[in-house]
């Protein structure tokens, strides 16, 4: 369980770096395009890749922090045991959904990899580079969801997510 949680944390850190790189690339593109009238051929496409990978790599660690969007107006009124049941059901749904997305995402990635599909842009990058983020991100989310379910069993309390008023 610690290995998966550490892997999730590391993936989130890498995702944060990719999101920061997205900001840097887009800022560079704006400066190059509007001040020097020299647009790049790479900034938009690479920043999209970083944005996709950054978001999907962060999902699993955000589950450990309970930072996914939740609607808990009613569940917070329930007794602790009922809250724990609700949290368990929510985690099971996350795990099942993530496994389905990872499975079909891998199929899509593999088909693009085998066929050699490219983006058709000026960079003409292989499409599988972006598509690989789906099975990796959702696979890690499914694993972290299982870890969170196991941790929930041994816990006295459960919370579904961050509370915002």
DRENPA-3360 file (N, C-alpha, C; in nm, 2 decimals, always signed):
BEGIN
1 = XXXXXXXX = +0.08/-0.12/+0.00/+0.00/+0.00/+0.00/+0.09/+0.13/+0.00 ~ +0.20/+0.12/+0.07/+0.29/+0.24/+0.08/+0.35/+0.26/-0.06 ~ +0.38/+0.16/-0.13/+0.44/+0.17/-0.26/+0.35/+0.24/-0.36 ~ +0.22/+0.20/-0.36/+0.12/+0.26/-0.45/+0.10/+0.41/-0.41 ~ +0.09/+0.43/-0.28/+0.07/+0.57/-0.23/+0.19/+0.66/-0.27 ~ +0.31/+0.60/-0.25/+0.43/+0.68/-0.29/+0.44/+0.70/-0.44 ~ +0.40/+0.60/-0.52/+0.39/+0.61/-0.66/+0.29/+0.72/-0.70 ~ +0.18/+0.72/-0.64/+0.08/+0.83/-0.66/+0.13/+0.97/-0.63;
9 = XXXXXXXX = +0.20/+0.98/-0.52/+0.26/+1.11/-0.48/+0.37/+1.15/-0.58 ~ +0.45/+1.06/-0.63/+0.55/+1.09/-0.73/+0.49/+1.13/-0.86 ~ +0.38/+1.06/-0.90/+0.32/+1.09/-1.02/+0.25/+1.23/-1.01 ~ +0.20/+1.27/-0.90/+0.14/+1.40/-0.88/+0.24/+1.51/-0.89 ~ +0.36/+1.48/-0.83/+0.47/+1.58/-0.84/+0.51/+1.60/-0.98 ~ +0.52/+1.49/-1.06/+0.56/+1.50/-1.20/+0.45/+1.58/-1.27 ~ +0.32/+1.55/-1.24/+0.21/+1.62/-1.30/+0.21/+1.77/-1.27 ~ +0.25/+1.81/-1.15/+0.26/+1.95/-1.11/+0.37/+2.02/-1.20;
17 = XXXXXXXX = +0.48/+1.95/-1.22/+0.59/+2.00/-1.30/+0.54/+2.02/-1.44 ~ +0.46/+1.92/-1.49/+0.41/+1.93/-1.63/+0.31/+2.05/-1.64 ~ +0.23/+2.07/-1.54/+0.14/+2.18/-1.54/+0.21/+2.32/-1.54 ~ +0.32/+2.32/-1.46/+0.40/+2.44/-1.46/+0.47/+2.46/-1.60 ~ +0.51/+2.36/-1.66/+0.57/+2.36/-1.79/+0.47/+2.41/-1.89 ~ +0.35/+2.37/-1.88/+0.24/+2.42/-1.97/+0.23/+2.58/-1.96 ~ +0.23/+2.63/-1.84/+0.23/+2.77/-1.82/+0.35/+2.84/-1.88 ~ +0.47/+2.79/-1.87/+0.59/+2.84/-1.92/+0.58/+2.84/-2.08;
25 = XXXXXXXX = +0.54/+2.73/-2.13/+0.53/+2.72/-2.28/+0.43/+2.82/-2.34 ~ +0.32/+2.83/-2.28/+0.21/+2.92/-2.33/+0.25/+3.06/-2.31 ~ +0.32/+3.09/-2.20/+0.37/+3.23/-2.19/+0.47/+3.26/-2.30 ~ +0.56/+3.17/-2.32/+0.66/+3.19/-2.42/+0.60/+3.21/-2.56 ~ +0.49/+3.13/-2.59/+0.42/+3.13/-2.71/+0.36/+3.27/-2.73 ~ +0.30/+3.32/-2.63/+0.23/+3.45/-2.63/+0.34/+3.56/-2.66 ~ +0.45/+3.56/-2.59/+0.55/+3.66/-2.61/+0.61/+3.64/-2.75 ~ +0.64/+3.52/-2.80/+0.69/+3.50/-2.93/+0.60/+3.55/-3.04;
33 = XXXXXXXX = +0.47/+3.52/-3.02/+0.37/+3.55/-3.12/+0.34/+3.70/-3.13 ~ +0.31/+3.76/-3.01/+0.26/+3.90/-3.01/+0.37/+4.01/-3.00 ~ +0.48/+3.97/-2.94/+0.58/+4.08/-2.93/+0.69/+4.06/-3.04 ~ +0.72/+3.94/-3.08/+0.83/+3.92/-3.18/+0.77/+3.87/-3.32 ~ +0.64/+3.85/-3.32/+0.58/+3.80/-3.44/+0.65/+3.68/-3.50 ~ +0.68/+3.59/-3.41/+0.75/+3.46/-3.44/+0.68/+3.35/-3.37 ~ +0.57/+3.31/-3.41/+0.50/+3.20/-3.34/+0.58/+3.07/-3.35 ~ +0.56/+2.98/-3.25/+0.63/+2.86/-3.25/+0.54/+2.75/-3.31;
41 = XXXXXXXX = +0.60/+2.64/-3.35/+0.53/+2.53/-3.41/+0.51/+2.42/-3.30 ~ +0.57/+2.44/-3.19/+0.57/+2.33/-3.09/+0.49/+2.37/-2.96 ~ +0.48/+2.49/-2.92/+0.43/+2.53/-2.79/+0.28/+2.48/-2.76 ~ +0.20/+2.50/-2.86/+0.06/+2.46/-2.84/+0.04/+2.31/-2.82 ~ +0.10/+2.24/-2.91/+0.09/+2.09/-2.90/+0.16/+2.03/-2.78 ~ +0.28/+2.08/-2.75/+0.35/+2.02/-2.63/+0.28/+2.07/-2.50 ~ +0.22/+2.19/-2.50/+0.15/+2.23/-2.37/+0.02/+2.15/-2.36 ~ -0.04/+2.11/-2.46/-0.16/+2.03/-2.45/-0.12/+1.89/-2.40;
49 = XXXXXXXX = -0.01/+1.84/-2.44/+0.04/+1.71/-2.39/+0.07/+1.72/-2.24 ~ +0.14/+1.82/-2.20/+0.17/+1.84/-2.06/+0.04/+1.86/-1.98 ~ -0.05/+1.93/-2.03/-0.18/+1.95/-1.96/-0.25/+1.82/-1.94 ~ -0.26/+1.74/-2.04/-0.33/+1.61/-2.03/-0.26/+1.52/-1.93 ~ -0.13/+1.50/-1.95/-0.05/+1.42/-1.86/-0.05/+1.47/-1.72 ~ -0.04/+1.60/-1.70/-0.03/+1.66/-1.57/-0.16/+1.63/-1.49 ~ -0.27/+1.65/-1.55/-0.40/+1.63/-1.48/-0.42/+1.48/-1.45 ~ -0.40/+1.39/-1.55/-0.42/+1.25/-1.52/-0.32/+1.19/-1.43;
57 = XXXXXXXX = -0.20/+1.24/-1.42/-0.10/+1.19/-1.32/-0.14/+1.23/-1.18 ~ -0.21/+1.34/-1.17/-0.24/+1.39/-1.03/-0.36/+1.33/-0.97 ~ -0.44/+1.26/-1.05/-0.57/+1.21/-0.99/-0.55/+1.12/-0.87 ~ -0.46/+1.03/-0.88/-0.45/+0.92/-0.77/-0.41/+0.99/-0.64 ~ -0.31/+1.08/-0.64/-0.27/+1.14/-0.52/-0.38/+1.23/-0.46 ~ -0.45/+1.29/-0.55/-0.56/+1.38/-0.50/-0.67/+1.30/-0.43 ~ -0.68/+1.17/-0.47/-0.78/+1.08/-0.40/-0.73/+1.06/-0.26 ~ -0.60/+1.04/-0.24/-0.55/+1.02/-0.10/-0.58/+1.15/-0.01;
65 = XXXXXXXX = -0.57/+1.26/-0.08/-0.60/+1.39/+0.00/-0.74/+1.42/+0.00 ~ -0.83/+1.35/-0.06/-0.97/+1.37/-0.07/-1.00/+1.51/-0.13 ~ -0.93/+1.54/-0.24/-0.95/+1.67/-0.31/-1.03/+1.66/-0.43 ~ -1.09/+1.54/-0.46/-1.18/+1.53/-0.58/-1.31/+1.60/-0.54 ~ -1.38/+1.65/-0.64/-1.51/+1.72/-0.61/-1.61/+1.62/-0.55 ~ -1.67/+1.66/-0.44/-1.77/+1.58/-0.38/-1.89/+1.67/-0.34 ~ -2.01/+1.61/-0.34/-2.12/+1.68/-0.29/-2.16/+1.60/-0.16 ~ -2.14/+1.66/-0.05/-2.16/+1.59/+0.08/-2.25/+1.67/+0.17;
73 = XXXXXXXX = -2.35/+1.74/+0.11/-2.44/+1.82/+0.19/-2.53/+1.72/+0.28 ~ -2.56/+1.61/+0.23/-2.64/+1.51/+0.30/-2.56/+1.42/+0.38 ~ -2.45/+1.37/+0.33/-2.37/+1.27/+0.40/-2.31/+1.32/+0.53 ~ -2.28/+1.45/+0.53/-2.22/+1.50/+0.66/-2.32/+1.50/+0.77 ~ -2.45/+1.49/+0.74/-2.56/+1.48/+0.84/-2.58/+1.34/+0.89 ~ -2.52/+1.24/+0.82/-2.54/+1.10/+0.86/-2.45/+1.06/+0.98 ~ -2.49/+0.96/+1.05/-2.40/+0.91/+1.16/-2.27/+0.85/+1.10 ~ -2.16/+0.84/+1.18/-2.03/+0.80/+1.12/-2.03/+0.67/+1.05;
81 = XXXXXXXX = -2.10/+0.57/+1.09/-2.10/+0.44/+1.02/-2.16/+0.46/+0.88 ~ -2.27/+0.54/+0.87/-2.33/+0.56/+0.74/-2.24/+0.64/+0.65 ~ -2.17/+0.73/+0.71/-2.07/+0.80/+0.63/-1.96/+0.71/+0.57 ~ -1.92/+0.62/+0.66/-1.82/+0.52/+0.61/-1.87/+0.43/+0.50 ~ -2.00/+0.39/+0.51/-2.06/+0.31/+0.40/-2.07/+0.40/+0.27 ~ -2.11/+0.52/+0.28/-2.11/+0.61/+0.17/-1.97/+0.63/+0.11 ~ -1.87/+0.64/+0.19/-1.73/+0.66/+0.14/-1.69/+0.53/+0.07 ~ -1.73/+0.41/+0.13/-1.69/+0.29/+0.07/-1.76/+0.27/-0.07;
89 = XXXXXXXX = -1.88/+0.30/-0.08/-1.96/+0.29/-0.21/-1.89/+0.38/-0.31 ~ -1.86/+0.50/-0.27/-1.80/+0.60/-0.36/-1.67/+0.55/-0.41 ~ -1.59/+0.49/-0.32/-1.45/+0.44/-0.36/-1.47/+0.32/-0.45 ~ -1.56/+0.24/-0.43/-1.59/+0.12/-0.52/-1.62/+0.17/-0.66 ~ -1.71/+0.27/-0.66/-1.75/+0.33/-0.79/-1.63/+0.39/-0.86 ~ -1.54/+0.46/-0.79/-1.42/+0.51/-0.85/-1.33/+0.40/-0.90 ~ -1.31/+0.30/-0.83/-1.22/+0.19/-0.87/-1.28/+0.12/-0.99 ~ -1.41/+0.09/-0.99/-1.47/+0.02/-1.11/-1.46/+0.10/-1.23;
97 = XXXXXXXX = -1.50/+0.23/-1.22/-1.50/+0.32/-1.33/-1.36/+0.34/-1.38 ~ -1.26/+0.35/-1.29/-1.12/+0.37/-1.33/-1.07/+0.25/-1.41 ~ -1.10/+0.13/-1.36/-1.06/+0.01/-1.43/-1.12/+0.00/-1.57 ~ -1.24/+0.04/-1.58/-1.30/+0.03/-1.72/-1.23/+0.13/-1.81 ~ -1.21/+0.25/-1.76/-1.15/+0.36/-1.85/-1.00/+0.31/-1.88 ~ -0.93/+0.26/-1.78/-0.79/+0.21/-1.80/-0.79/+0.10/-1.91 ~ -0.89/+0.01/-1.90/-0.89/-0.11/-1.99/-0.92/-0.06/-2.13 ~ -1.02/+0.02/-2.15/-1.05/+0.07/-2.29/-0.95/+0.17/-2.33;
105 = XXXXXXXX = -0.89/+0.25/-2.24/-0.79/+0.35/-2.28/-0.67/+0.28/-2.33 ~ -0.63/+0.16/-2.27/-0.52/+0.09/-2.31/-0.54/+0.03/-2.45 ~ -0.66/-0.01/-2.48/-0.70/-0.06/-2.61/-0.68/+0.05/-2.72 ~ -0.73/+0.17/-2.69/-0.72/+0.28/-2.78/-0.57/+0.32/-2.80 ~ -0.49/+0.32/-2.69/-0.35/+0.35/-2.70/-0.28/+0.25/-2.78 ~ -0.31/+0.12/-2.76/-0.24/+0.01/-2.83/-0.27/+0.02/-2.98 ~ -0.39/+0.04/-3.02/-0.43/+0.05/-3.16/-0.36/+0.17/-3.23 ~ -0.35/+0.28/-3.16/-0.28/+0.40/-3.22/-0.13/+0.37/-3.23;
113 = XXXXXXXX = -0.07/+0.30/-3.13/+0.07/+0.26/-3.13/+0.10/+0.17/-3.25 ~ +0.02/+0.07/-3.26/+0.04/-0.03/-3.37/+0.02/+0.03/-3.51 ~ -0.08/+0.11/-3.52/-0.11/+0.17/-3.65/-0.02/+0.29/-3.68 ~ +0.05/+0.34/-3.58/+0.14/+0.45/-3.61/+0.07/+0.59/-3.63 ~ -0.04/+0.60/-3.57/-0.12/+0.73/-3.59/-0.04/+0.85/-3.54 ~ -0.05/+0.96/-3.61/+0.01/+1.08/-3.57/-0.09/+1.19/-3.56 ~ -0.05/+1.31/-3.50/-0.14/+1.42/-3.48/-0.18/+1.49/-3.61 ~ -0.10/+1.49/-3.71/-0.12/+1.56/-3.83/-0.09/+1.71/-3.83;
121 = XXXXXXXX = -0.03/+1.75/-3.72/+0.01/+1.89/-3.70/+0.15/+1.91/-3.76 ~ +0.20/+2.03/-3.74/+0.34/+2.05/-3.78/+0.44/+1.96/-3.71 ~ +0.42/+1.94/-3.59/+0.52/+1.85/-3.52/+0.49/+1.70/-3.55 ~ +0.37/+1.67/-3.59/+0.33/+1.53/-3.63/+0.37/+1.43/-3.53 ~ +0.34/+1.45/-3.40/+0.38/+1.36/-3.29/+0.29/+1.24/-3.30 ~ +0.34/+1.12/-3.25/+0.26/+1.00/-3.24/+0.14/+1.03/-3.14 ~ +0.02/+0.99/-3.18/-0.10/+1.01/-3.10/-0.09/+0.93/-2.97 ~ -0.02/+0.81/-2.97/-0.02/+0.73/-2.85/+0.05/+0.80/-2.73;
129 = XXXXXXXX = +0.13/+0.90/-2.76/+0.19/+0.97/-2.65/+0.09/+1.03/-2.55 ~ -0.01/+1.09/-2.61/-0.12/+1.15/-2.53/-0.21/+1.04/-2.48 ~ -0.24/+0.94/-2.56/-0.34/+0.84/-2.53/-0.28/+0.75/-2.42 ~ -0.15/+0.73/-2.40/-0.10/+0.65/-2.29/-0.13/+0.71/-2.16 ~ -0.16/+0.83/-2.15/-0.19/+0.90/-2.02/-0.31/+0.84/-1.96 ~ -0.41/+0.80/-2.04/-0.54/+0.75/-1.99/-0.52/+0.62/-1.91 ~ -0.47/+0.51/-1.97/-0.45/+0.39/-1.89/-0.36/+0.41/-1.78 ~ -0.26/+0.49/-1.79/-0.16/+0.51/-1.68/-0.23/+0.58/-1.57;
137 = XXXXXXXX = -0.29/+0.69/-1.60/-0.35/+0.78/-1.49/-0.47/+0.71/-1.43 ~ -0.56/+0.65/-1.50/-0.67/+0.58/-1.45/-0.64/+0.45/-1.38 ~ -0.53/+0.38/-1.43/-0.48/+0.26/-1.37/-0.43/+0.29/-1.23 ~ -0.35/+0.40/-1.22/-0.30/+0.44/-1.09/-0.41/+0.48/-1.00 ~ -0.51/+0.55/-1.05/-0.63/+0.59/-0.97/-0.70/+0.47/-0.92 ~ -0.72/+0.36/-1.00/-0.79/+0.24/-0.95/-0.71/+0.18/-0.84 ~ -0.57/+0.17/-0.86/-0.49/+0.11/-0.75/-0.50/+0.19/-0.62 ~ -0.49/+0.32/-0.63/-0.50/+0.41/-0.52/-0.64/+0.40/-0.45;
145 = XXXXXXXX = -0.74/+0.38/-0.53/-0.88/+0.36/-0.48/-0.89/+0.23/-0.40 ~ -0.82/+0.13/-0.44/-0.82/+0.00/-0.36/-0.75/+0.02/-0.23 ~ -0.64/+0.10/-0.24/-0.56/+0.13/-0.11/-0.65/+0.21/-0.02 ~ -0.72/+0.31/-0.07/-0.81/+0.39/+0.02/-0.92/+0.30/+0.08 ~ -0.97/+0.21/+0.00/-1.07/+0.12/+0.06/-1.02/+0.04/+0.17 ~ -0.90/-0.02/+0.15/-0.84/-0.10/+0.26/-0.81/-0.01/+0.38 ~ -0.76/+0.11/+0.36/-0.74/+0.20/+0.48/-0.87/+0.24/+0.54 ~ -0.97/+0.25/+0.47/-1.11/+0.29/+0.52/-1.16/+0.18/+0.62;
153 = XXXXXXXX = -1.13/+0.06/+0.58/-1.18/-0.05/+0.67/-1.12/-0.04/+0.81 ~ -1.00/+0.00/+0.82/-0.93/+0.01/+0.95/-0.95/+0.14/+1.02 ~ -1.03/+0.23/+0.96/-1.04/+0.36/+1.02/-1.17/+0.37/+1.10 ~ -1.17/+0.46/+1.20/-1.29/+0.48/+1.27/-1.39/+0.58/+1.21 ~ -1.33/+0.67/+1.13/-1.41/+0.78/+1.06/-1.38/+0.77/+0.91 ~ -1.47/+0.84/+0.84/-1.46/+0.85/+0.70/-1.51/+0.98/+0.65 ~ -1.43/+1.04/+0.56/-1.48/+1.16/+0.50/-1.47/+1.14/+0.35 ~ -1.57/+1.19/+0.28/-1.57/+1.17/+0.13/-1.49/+1.27/+0.06;
161 = XXXXX = -1.47/+1.39/+0.11/-1.38/+1.48/+0.04/-1.38/+1.61/+0.12 ~ -1.31/+1.71/+0.06/-1.29/+1.84/+0.12/-1.43/+1.91/+0.14 ~ -1.45/+1.98/+0.25/-1.57/+2.05/+0.27/-1.55/+2.19/+0.24 ~ -1.63/+2.25/+0.15/-1.63/+2.39/+0.11/-1.76/+2.45/+0.14 ~ -1.76/+2.56/+0.21/-1.88/+2.63/+0.25/-1.90/+2.75/+0.16;
% end
